[in-house]
């Protein structure tokens, strides 16, 4: 039988052969092949632990007040729920809702507008953004170099106490690669370990007829950009993908988010305007401005059934996994 759970296993053969702490990335047989190139940044225990330490450390921001986890909490599937838009240094407020972080090994592009195409450099965007962490990568490297903690962590991870921006970013991406969500009820049904209720089964059929083209299972995203039909917020003036491509045809296109862990990742949509799933469904079923390709027709019972299925995508074990939380020294 093929391995059914996403896990990171110590590869004892490699440990013996290469005296390293290399790990092998194993994923469910019903998942597609990851797009991330592991040969360019092989997983290792020490790199992951370094990345974990960096992810939770506010030293990454200019005034040491904001960490990656400030907007990406493990208890919210690495999103945040206490405000609609992300917050940064100097009490600044961003223009978008912080997206959840999981199953990133299958990502082809990152950010709501797809501005980044390589996970190994993704963290540079929030670190350098003046409204988020506002830090210069060279200054950050210098700060880390002058700590008592990080030179040794970098030596264990990369074999050298000399900290570099490249190694810093690759360590963060290593930790993010371990954030794999594949242990929801949906996954247990796929593994034939449990069964849907009658309502969940009805909701699943509704989902497949109306939602699967964009929120394609088993990742529940097609990793593409779609127009969600929301009117542009004139206080934010966020035109999504067009702001990167400079192509007017991409106006109001945003990356399709995964539907996994919805109970933990509200508020919803790129600007966090909806706090409840029923509000999202009402948008797609009642908004007269939507095109025929975006609008769907659902009865009240259909909506209840669909939500029942969507709740089977919650992965409590992932959300509360201590391996993903703040590192205890």
N, C-alpha and C positions, 0 to 999 in steps of 0.2 A: 504494500500500500504506500502511495506517495505521502510525503510529509504534508500534514493538513493545517499546521499552524505557522504563523509568521514567528520565527525565533532567530536569535543570533546565537550560534553555538561556537564554543572554542574549538578550533580545528587542531586537534592534537597532532595530526600528521604534520601539518605545517609548523607547529611549535617545535616538533622534534627535528624537522628537516632544516628550518631556517632560523631557529631560536628567536621567533617573533611571537607577537600576540595577535596574529591575524585571525579574522573571523570570516565565516562564510554566510552569505545572505540567502536565507531559505524562505520561500513564499508559497502560498497555496497553489495547487495545480490548476485552479480555475481563474487565477489572476493572469493577466498578460505578462509578457517579459518586461522587466524594468527597462526604462530608457536611460537611466543613469549608467555612466561608464565606470564600473568599479575598478577596472584595471588602472585607471589614472589616479585613483585615490583609494587604495585598498583599505577596507575596514580593519580597525585594530582597537583593542580594548583601551589602550592609553590615549589614542586620538579621540575616541568617543568620550572618554571621561574628561579630557581637556575641553572638548567642545561643550560638554554639559556645564562645566565650571564657567566658561565664557558666556554661555547662553543666559545664565542666571546672575551675572555680575554687572552691576550698573557702571563699573569702570569703563565700559564700552562707550558711554555717553560723555559728552564734553564736561558736564558738571557732576558726573557720577551719581545721577539721580534716576536714570532710566536704563533698564536692562531689556533684553529681548523678551523676557518673561513678563515684563510690565504690560505688554500688549498681547502676549501669547501665553496664557496661563495653562498649566497642565490640567487643571480641574475644569477647564472649558474646552477640552480637546485642542488646546493651544490656540484658542481665540480669546476674546474677552467679552464680558456681558454687562459691565457696569456703565458703559457709555457707548453711544452710537458710533462715534468717530474716534480714531486713535489719538492719544495724547503724547506729547513729547516734552523736551526740556523747556524751561522757562514758561511753563503752563501753556504751551502752544497746543493748538487743536488741529488735527489733520483734516483731510477731505474725504477719507474713506474708512470704512469699517475694517479692522484688522482681520484678515482671513485666518481660518483654522490651519494648523500645520500637521499634516499626517499623509502617509502614502506618497511622499515627495519623490521617491525613487522612480515613480511612474510619470512625473511631471515633465512636460516638454517646454514649458515657459512658466514664469512666476510673476506674481503681483496681479492685481485686477486687470491691468492693461497689457500684461505680457512683456513688460519692459526688459526682463531678465531671462536669458535662455540657458543659463548654467547655474545649478545649485551651488557650485563651489565659489561663486562670486556674489550670490544673491544678498548675503548679509551686508555687503558694502553699501547697498542702496539705503537701508535705514540708518546705518552707522553714520553715513556722510550727509544725510538729508538734514537741512537746518531746522526743520520742524519736528524731527524725530529725535535722533541722538546728537546730531550736530557736531560730530567729531571727525577730525582729519585722520586718515589711516596711519600716517607717519607719526603723528602725536600719540595715537593710541598704542602703537608698537613701542614707543619710548616709555609710556606710562607702564605698560606691562613688563618691559625689560627692567624697570626700576623697582619692581615688587620683589618680595622675598619668596613668593609663591610660584609665579608663572615660569621663570626660567627653568626650574626643575621639571615642571609639568611638560614644557615644550621639549626638554631633553628626552624625557621618557617617551614622548609621542613621536618625535622626529629625529632624535639622536643628536640634538644640538641645542645648547642654551641660547643661541643667538635667535631671537624671535623675528619672524618676518611676517609681512602682511599676507602673503600667500598661505603660509602654514596656519595663521590665525583663521582665515576664512575657510580653509579646508577642514579644520578641526570642528568649526561650527556646523558645517554641512554634514560631517560624519555623525554628529549627535542627531541632527535632523533626519538623517536616513534611518535611524533606529525607531522613529516615530511612526510605526506601522499599525494601522487599525484593521484587524481582520478577525475579530472574535466577537462579533455581534450575534444576535439570534439569527439574522439572515445568514451569517457564515455557518452557524451550527446546522441550519437547515440544508445548506449546500453540502455540508459534510455528512448529511443524513443522520445527525445526532439528535434532532428535534423536529417538530412540525409546527406549521403556522396554525393559528386559530382560524375559524371560518371567516371572521372579519378580516384578519390579516391576509388570508388567501384572496378574498375579494379585492382588497386594496392592492395586492400585488398585480392582479390582472389589470386593474385600472391604471396602475403605474406603467406597466408594459405598453399599454395602448396609447398613453398620453405623455409620458415623461422620459421614457428610456432613450429617445433619440439624442437628447442633450445630456441627461444624467445617466449615462450608460453604465449598466452594471458590468462587473462587480465593483468597480471603483466609484460608480455613481457620478461620474463626470466624463465627458468626452474630451476634456482638456483643450477645448476650442473656445472661441469667442462668439457670443450670441447677443442679440438685442433683447433685453428683458422687458421692454415695453414701458419702463418707468419714465415719467416726465423728468427732464433735467431740473435739478435743484438749482435755482438761479442764485442762491447764496454760495454754492460750491462751483458751479459751472464746470462740472466734470464730464467730459465727452469720451472718457474711456479709451479704447484702443486707438481712436483717431489721434489722440495726443502723442502717440508713439509713432504711428505709421504715416501721419500727415495725409491720410487718405480719407476724404469726406465720406466715403462709403462705410468706413468703420466707426462713424459717429454713433455714440451710445452703445457700442459693443463692449461687453465685459467678459472676463473669463468665467466659464461655467464652474461654480463651486461644487464640491462633492456634497451629497445629501447624507453622508454618514455623520452620526453623532449630532443630529439636529437638536436634541434636547439640551445639549451643552454649549451650542455655538450661536445662540441668538444674541443680539438682534440680526436680522437677515437682510440680504441684498448688499450691494457694494457700499451703500451709504448708511446701512443699519436702520433704515426707516421703519421696518416691521419687526415687532417683538414677538409675534405669535405666528405659528404656522398657518392658522386659519386666515390671517390677514394676507399672507402670501398667496394662498389658494384663492381667496376672494379677488385678489389683483388679477390673477390669470383667468378667472372665470367671469368676472363682472366688469372689468375695465373696458369701456367702449373704444378707447384709443388703440387697443391691441390689434395687430393684424390677424388674419385668419390662421396664419401659421403658428402664432404664439398663443392665441386664445384657445381655451378648452372649455368644454361643457360638462359640468358635474352637478349632480343633485346634492342636497344636504347629506343624504346617506352616503353618496359616493365620496364626499369630502371626508366624512368620518372614517370610512373604510380605508381611504388612501392614507390618512394620518396614522391609522393603526399600523399599516405596513411600514410607513416611514420610521415609526418608533422602533421597529425591529432592527434598524440600522445603528442603534446606539450601542457603543462598545464600552461598557463600564470597566472592564478589565484594563483596557487601554488607558482610559481617562485616569484611573486611580493606580496605575502601575508605578510602584516606588522607584523603578529604574529610570523613570522619566522626570522625576521631581527634583526639587532643589537638592544638590549634593550635600550630604552630611559629612563633615570632616572628622 
